[in-house]
Amino acid sequence: MKKTVLDANSKLEKLDTIENKCSFTHSDISLLEGLARDANEEIRLRVAQVLVFAPVNDAERILLEMTNDTNELVRINVCDSLCCGSSQEVLRMLFAKALNDTYLVRSYAVLSIADVTKNGGLDVEHTRKFLEHGMKKERSCHVKISYCYALCVIGYPQYARDIFEQLNHRSYQIRCFSANIIHQLVEVIDSSAARNSLETRLLVEKANSVRIAIQSTLNSL
């Protein structure tokens, strides 16, 4: 029997269908595994996004095979989706990506390091040492904020102060990122200090995107 060849739109439709399922079948996992090597980068990107909903063992196995994808956006989403992971193998890969890739890939790898450490009940002290050492060597302000986030998540909320300071960065993108990161940390940081920093910045902030991010975060406190 001749094998049916799917076009890009049909593949994307199948991925959308799988993403909305309550549970994945063996056939779903096989399809995801095959499409993870698709020539079309848009397909690989969607696979990385869908895998966050897959059973952890399957998600880890396929995502780990995608970590060196030639497309930066795919690698970003791979590192982002690995937040669902819990194994030492995933943590080691994220450590490597946090130190050696583009700044956005590094940033998402660092964000997921905290989740994987917590998910797997892994050595928090080992992760803390890695994050503090990596942050000292990191030159990108964006990635440094991610390091502070990760440290807060694993139990060191004092690093939130460094994020508060970035609300006054000259780049509106960094200010916006800082406000959004604070939003994700509202359950683990000093809410009064966060509110004070956000309200102070809101008084002088002119960029609409930053004002929206700050107000949204304030509403969650």
C-alpha positions, 0 to 999 in steps of 0.5 A: 500500500502506498504511504500517504504523504502529508503536506505542511498544512495537514501536519499542522492540523494533526499537531493541533488535534494532538495538542488538544487531546486529554491523553496521547496515544502511541500513534500520537507519540510516533507522529511527534517523533517523526515530525520532530525531524521534519524539513519544515522548521515551522513543523518542528517548532509546533512539535516542540510546543506540543510536546510540553503536554506529552507524557514526561518520558516521551517529551524528554526523549524527543525534546532532547533529540531536538536541542541542537536544531538548526533553527533558533526559534525551535531551540528556544521552544525546546528549552521552554517545553523542557520545563516539564522535565524532571531528569538529571539528563534534562538538567545537564542539557539545560546547563549546557544550553544556558552556557552556550547558545544564543542569548534567547536560548540561554534565557529559556534554558535557565528558566526551565532549570528551576522547574526541572530541579523542582519537578525531579526533586533534584539537588537544589544546592548544586543548581544554586551553585551553577546559577550563581556562577553562570550569572556572574559570567553572563553578559546579557541583561535578559539572561541575567534576569532569567538567572534571578528568576530561577534562583527565586523559584528554587528558594532564594527570593532575595534575587528578586531585588536584582529584577526590581532594579531592571524595571529602570533599565534604559531598554523598554524590552528589558523593563517589560521582561522584568515586569512579566518575570515578576508576575510569574514570581508573585507567590515566592517573593516579597509582594510589598517590595514588588508592589513598591518597585512596580508602582514607582516605575509606573509613575514615570513609565512611558512605553505602553507595553511596559505600562500594561505589563506592570499593571497586570503584575500589580493586579496579581499582587 
